[in-house]
Amino acid sequence: MKITTWNVNGYRAVLKKGFGDWLQKDDSDVICLQEVKARPEQIEEIYRSWDGYTAFWNPAERPGYSGVALFTRIPPLETGFGLDDPRFDSEGRVVWLRFPKFTLFNIYFPNGQRGQDRVEYKLDFYARLLGLCGDLHDHDQKIIITGDFNTAHQEIDLTHPKQNSNTSGFLPEERAWVTRYLENGFTDAYRKLYPERIQYTWWTYISNARARNVGWRLDYHLVSNALMDSVRTVTIQDQVMGSDHCPVTLDID
């Protein structure tokens, strides 16, 4: 089963940049998109879903902002949206599906770069999600969290860690929350498989950063420890253009 996450930085924009061609070549079973910045009724019907896929949309209430979408070839047993908390759910950041062997969360974590209030909002979001996941783990349910975490966890995960030590996305308190997930039943699948590999999933549009590979690894698959033996590979598709992020694919038995 292939599960791909991609922050497309505007679904309507990425449609014009070869998204359909990429999707046909990629052949993932589940596609998790973040920052779609659109409602499904704003999308031409032929693009709301794709042949063979069922679509689940959770747009933000605010037009042109945030939002997630998920396309799946595998019918879920159950679906849900949000974190059951109105503080977060108006921003359209979560869609989840329950499959026979695990629950998959497609998450667009908040960005904290607009000020301290948004950093606190982001940390509260991390806490709320981890609490829900803890309840699932307590009932022996396995979980995959995929999406744009908006945090680089370790120094290896960005080009200039020292220069960004006071930048949201690499603040100690943000990184500590990722660590907390790893201390509470989750594994960062990519870093477990490739502990020394340096690859990024996001590059600013400023200063030709992508061509120079000055980037951050912000897009993750956190997998319940009990599922990790089933993970085959995690592939960062850093050659795929169309957004300031690139797709990342988890291949799991």
Secondary structure, DSSP 8 states (H G I E B T S, - for coil): -EEEEEE-S-HHHHHTTTHHHHHHHH--SEEEEE---S-GGGS-HHHHS-TT-EEEEE--SSTTS--EEEEESS--SEEEES-S-HHHHTT--EEEEE-SS-EEEEEE----TT-HHHHHHHHHHHHHHHHHHHHHHHTT--EEEEEE-S---SGGGBS-TTTTTTSTTS-HHHHHHHHHHHTTTEEEHHHHH-TT----SB--SGGGTTTTT--B--EEEEEEGGGGGGEEEEEE-TT--SSSB--EEEEE-
